[in-house]
Amino acid sequence: MILQKLTEFYENKAEQKKIAPYGWERKAIPFLIRLNEDGSFSDLFDTRDNASDKGRVYTIPKTIERPGTNAWQTTFLLWDHIGYALGLVTENEKEETVKKQHNSFKKKLKDLPDEIKQDKGVQAVIRFLENGDFSGITQSEYWEELYKKKPNITFQLSSDPESIIAQNSAIREYVDNATESSEQNGEKGKCLVTGKVTTIARTHPKIKGVYGAQPSGAAIVSFNDSAYTSYNKKRNFNAPVGNYA
C-alpha cells in the first residue's frame, strides 16, 4: 500500500513538472565544465552558493546501478564523477581502474546515434575528451577539492549558460526513447505495486537511510541466495516489481 501511494505521488508530481520524468532524476551537480562549441575548455564553474551547499540541482539522465568488480563498465550519459568523465586519478583511486572508467564514458558517447552526435553540445564534449587536455581542470583553484572528494560533474556550453548539455532537446528525446525501448524489451510480469503487466526490474538501486539496513543502503527487493527463491523464479522475479514503480 505504501509503495502504491508513493507511485501515485510520483505520478501527480510528474504531471505538475515538480519531479523528474521517468528515465531522469534530479541531482545536485557542484561543478560544470564549460566548453566552447569547438570543444575547447572555457572554464570550470562552481554552482554552489556556499561551502556546505551540494550544488545546483539539475535534471539529468537517471543513475544506473553499477555493482561489483565490473562497475567500471557502467557510466552515465554526459555526467559522472571526474574519474569516469575525465579520467583524472583522484585520492585512493587506481590509475588502471580510472582509465577503464573513462574509456567507458567516451564509448557511451561515441555509441550514440549519428543524429544525436550532430548536436553541437555533444560534439563539443566528444572533441574535448578526444583532445584530452584537462590542464584547465587540474590547474583550477578547485582541483584539490576535486581530487579529494571526486564530485559529480557535467558539461555546459559557454554560449548557453542557462542550461546543461544533458538537457538539450536531442538528448531528452534520445533518453525518453531509450527508456521506452527498455520497457518493451525486458522480461514481462505483473508488478506487485501497480498491478500492471510490465517489464520487471532485474535489480533495484539501493536506498540509503533505511532503518536497520547497511550504511550502503537497501533494495526494495533483494534475493541474494538461491535458498530464498521458489517456483523456479530467479532473484528479484520472486517478488516482481516493475522498472516504472
Secondary structure, DSSP 8 states (H G I E B T S, - for coil): -HHHHHHHHHHHHHHTT-S--TTEEEEEE-EEEEE-TTS-EEEEEE--SSTT---EEEEEE------STTGGG---TTEEEHHHHH----TT--HHHHHHHHHHHHHHHHTS-HHHHTSHHHHHHHHHHHH---HHHHTSTTHHHHHHH--EEEEEETT-TTS-GGGSHHHHHHHHHHHHHHHHHS-EEE-TTT--EEEB-SS---BTT-TTS-TT-B-SS---SGGG--TT--GGGGS--BS--
